[in-house]
Amino acid sequence: MTRLTPLVVLATLGCSAAPADDTDTGGDALHRCRTSADCDDGIACTVDTCAAGNVCEHQPMDALCDDGESCVVGRGCVLGACTTSTDCDDLYNFCDGIPRCDPEFGCRPPTTPRVCDDSDDCTTNACDRDLGRCVFEYDCSADGCAAANPSCLWHGCFDIDPPIAQRCALGYVNYNFGRVCFELRGPSLAVLPNPAGTLTDPLAMAPAPTTADFDAVLEISGGCIETYRLAGTMTDGDHFDALWTATYTDHDGYSCRASGCMAQSISVHGTRVP
């Protein structure tokens, strides 16, 4: 008697073998699934579902990651997922340096601080963390730089020789100064006697000079109109020659005569204070 194997028996009886299990065992979308549980890829930030056609889908959810991280299918939460280093720029301060993009681990922090250098000996180089950029400011005090930049001429204080002084009008006019300070204030040049005495407002020139010549005036109104002027030329970055004048004009017909103030016209030489 011939003995049949179980498979032969099944074939003889017209039965087919049990179907193979083709469910997803690793969350691979190429595998089939019956339920979403079959699609678990072990990545906490993906939503795994068994979609139409019994195919697994893995939807990355950045909200399930910490701030600054992105969910990447097959990898999980990655700090600053990127394809190039420019994708990482917003994650780090510009002044910290240039970040690096690692294809596997995402954005990596800079290792070397940003170097700001415009190769100009007359500027100070710095990186402003608040602005997120390099800043270069002209340094008028650097050797040989003041003469190369007209704006430096109108920056800083100068001792003047001889000093300028007058006291009159019962002390209402009272100045005695041996120094003047130049300041650019927007479109105007301000010249401030130091100490100011009663000349509390600066002499002014508007618009500011575009050459080495300057002419700054202060007028004080009243019964006796006071007019003070310093006009001259910067001979180099550290010196000027100028003429100081003070004039007094009666507005009411008697105040200037009663004040005892005398007109002045004095040549002065200025030397920049280091």
C-alpha positions in Angstrom: 0.0 0.0 0.0 1.4 3.4 -1.0 1.7 5.9 1.9 0.8 9.5 0.9 2.6 12.5 2.5 0.4 15.2 4.1 0.9 17.6 1.2 -0.1 14.9 -1.3 -3.2 14.2 0.9 -4.1 17.9 0.8 -3.6 18.0 -2.9 -5.7 14.9 -3.4 -8.4 16.4 -1.3 -8.4 19.6 -3.4 -7.2 21.8 -0.5 -4.6 24.6 -0.9 -1.8 25.4 1.5 -2.3 28.1 4.2 -1.6 31.7 2.8 1.8 33.2 3.7 1.7 36.1 6.3 2.6 39.2 4.3 1.9 41.8 7.0 4.4 44.5 7.6 7.0 43.4 10.2 9.1 46.5 10.2 7.0 49.4 9.1 8.2 49.1 5.5 5.7 50.6 3.1 6.5 47.9 0.5 4.9 45.3 2.8 1.2 44.7 3.2 -0.7 45.2 6.4 -4.1 44.3 8.0 -4.2 46.9 10.8 -2.2 50.0 11.7 -0.6 48.0 14.5 1.2 46.0 11.7 2.9 49.2 10.6 4.7 50.2 13.8 8.2 51.4 12.7 9.5 52.0 16.2 9.8 55.8 15.5 8.0 57.8 18.2 7.4 60.9 16.1 5.7 59.1 13.1 2.0 58.3 12.9 1.8 54.8 11.4 -1.3 53.8 9.6 -2.5 50.9 7.4 -3.8 52.8 4.4 -5.9 51.9 1.4 -4.5 48.9 -0.5 -3.2 47.5 2.8 0.0 49.6 2.5 1.7 51.1 5.5 2.2 54.8 5.7 4.4 56.7 8.1 3.5 60.3 8.6 6.3 62.4 10.3 5.0 64.8 12.9 7.4 67.6 13.9 5.1 68.5 16.8 6.1 65.3 18.6 9.7 66.4 18.7 11.4 69.0 20.9 11.8 72.6 19.7 14.3 72.9 16.9 14.0 69.2 16.0 12.3 67.7 12.9 10.8 64.3 12.5 12.6 62.3 9.7 11.1 58.9 8.6 13.3 56.1 9.5 15.4 58.2 11.8 13.1 60.0 14.3 13.6 63.4 15.8 16.7 65.1 14.4 18.0 68.5 15.5 17.7 70.8 12.5 17.2 68.3 9.7 18.9 69.8 6.7 20.3 69.2 3.3 22.8 72.1 3.2 24.5 74.3 5.9 22.3 77.2 4.9 19.3 75.3 6.3 21.0 75.6 9.7 21.6 79.4 9.8 18.5 80.2 11.8 19.3 77.8 14.6 22.5 79.5 15.7 23.6 83.1 16.2 25.5 84.5 13.2 28.4 85.5 15.5 28.9 81.9 16.7 30.3 80.9 13.3 29.2 78.7 10.4 27.1 75.6 11.3 27.5 72.3 9.5 24.9 70.1 8.0 25.3 66.4 8.8 23.1 64.3 6.5 22.5 61.7 9.2 22.3 63.8 12.4 21.1 67.2 11.0 22.5 70.6 11.9 25.7 70.6 13.9 26.7 73.7 15.9 29.6 76.0 14.8 33.0 75.2 16.2 34.8 78.5 15.4 33.4 82.0 16.1 32.7 84.2 13.1 35.7 86.3 12.1 34.7 89.8 11.0 37.5 91.6 9.1 37.2 94.1 6.3 41.0 94.4 5.9 40.7 98.1 6.6 43.2 99.4 9.2 41.0 102.4 9.8 38.0 100.5 11.1 37.2 98.5 14.2 35.9 95.0 13.4 33.2 93.4 15.5 30.3 91.0 15.3 27.0 92.3 16.7 25.0 89.4 18.3 21.8 91.4 18.4 22.0 92.5 14.7 23.4 89.2 13.6 26.0 90.6 11.3 29.5 92.1 11.1 29.8 95.8 11.9 32.7 98.0 10.9 33.1 101.4 12.4 35.6 104.0 11.3 38.2 104.6 13.9 39.3 108.3 13.7 41.9 107.7 16.4 43.8 105.1 14.4 47.2 106.2 13.0 46.8 108.2 9.8 43.1 107.6 9.5 41.7 111.0 10.6 43.1 112.8 7.6 41.7 110.1 5.2 38.1 110.6 6.3 36.6 114.1 6.3 34.1 113.2 9.0 37.0 112.6 11.4 37.9 116.3 11.1 34.7 117.1 12.9 35.1 114.7 15.7 36.8 115.4 19.0 38.2 118.3 21.1 40.9 120.8 20.4 42.8 123.0 22.7 42.9 126.6 21.4 45.6 129.2 21.8 45.0 131.8 23.0 42.0 131.0 25.3 38.9 133.1 24.8 37.3 135.1 27.6 34.9 137.9 28.4 32.7 138.9 31.4 30.2 141.7 31.0 26.5 142.6 31.4 26.7 142.0 35.2 27.8 138.5 34.6 25.0 137.6 32.2 27.7 137.3 29.6 30.5 135.2 31.1 32.8 132.8 29.2 36.4 131.7 29.5 37.4 128.7 27.5 40.5 127.1 26.2 39.0 124.2 24.3 36.4 123.6 21.7 34.8 120.2 20.8 33.4 119.4 17.4 30.5 117.1 16.9 28.5 116.0 13.8 24.8 116.1 14.8 22.9 114.7 11.9 23.3 117.2 9.0 24.8 119.9 11.2 28.2 120.6 12.8 28.2 121.6 16.4 31.1 123.5 18.0 31.0 123.5 21.8 33.2 125.8 24.0 34.6 124.0 27.0 33.9 125.0 29.6 30.7 126.5 28.2 30.1 129.3 30.7 27.1 131.3 29.5 27.5 129.9 26.0 25.3 126.9 26.9 24.2 126.3 23.3 26.7 125.2 20.7 27.9 127.2 17.7 26.4 125.6 14.7 27.0 125.2 11.0 24.3 123.7 8.7 24.7 121.9 6.5 27.9 120.3 7.9 31.1 121.1 6.0 32.1 119.0 3.1 35.6 120.5 2.9 38.2 121.5 5.5 36.6 124.9 6.0 34.1 125.6 8.7 32.0 128.5 9.9 29.9 128.0 13.1 27.7 130.6 14.6 25.7 131.1 17.7 23.2 134.0 18.0 21.5 134.9 21.3 18.5 137.2 21.0 17.5 139.8 23.5 17.7 143.6 24.0 21.4 143.2 23.0 21.8 140.6 20.3 24.9 138.5 20.9 26.6 136.9 17.9 29.5 134.5 18.3 31.4 132.9 15.4 34.3 130.6 14.9 35.4 130.3 11.3 38.5 128.7 9.9 40.2 125.8 8.2 41.5 122.4 9.3 45.1 122.4 8.2 45.4 118.7 8.8 43.6 116.0 10.9 44.9 117.4 14.2 45.1 121.2 13.7 43.0 124.2 12.7 43.5 127.9 12.3 40.4 130.1 12.9 39.1 133.5 13.8 36.9 134.0 16.8 34.5 136.9 16.7 32.0 138.3 19.2 29.6 141.1 18.2 26.8 142.8 20.1 24.0 144.6 18.3 21.4 146.8 20.1 17.9 145.7 19.5 16.3 148.1 22.0 18.7 151.0 21.6 20.4 150.9 25.0 21.1 147.3 26.2 24.4 146.8 24.5 25.8 150.2 25.6 24.8 149.4 29.2 26.2 145.9 29.1 29.8 147.0 28.7 30.4 144.0 26.4 33.2 144.5 23.9 33.4 143.2 20.3 36.1 140.6 19.8 38.2 139.4 16.8 40.9 136.9 17.9 42.9 134.5 15.7 43.3 131.1 17.4 45.1 127.9 16.7 43.6 124.6 17.6 45.4 121.3 18.4 43.5 118.1 18.7 43.4 116.6 22.2 44.7 113.0 22.2 
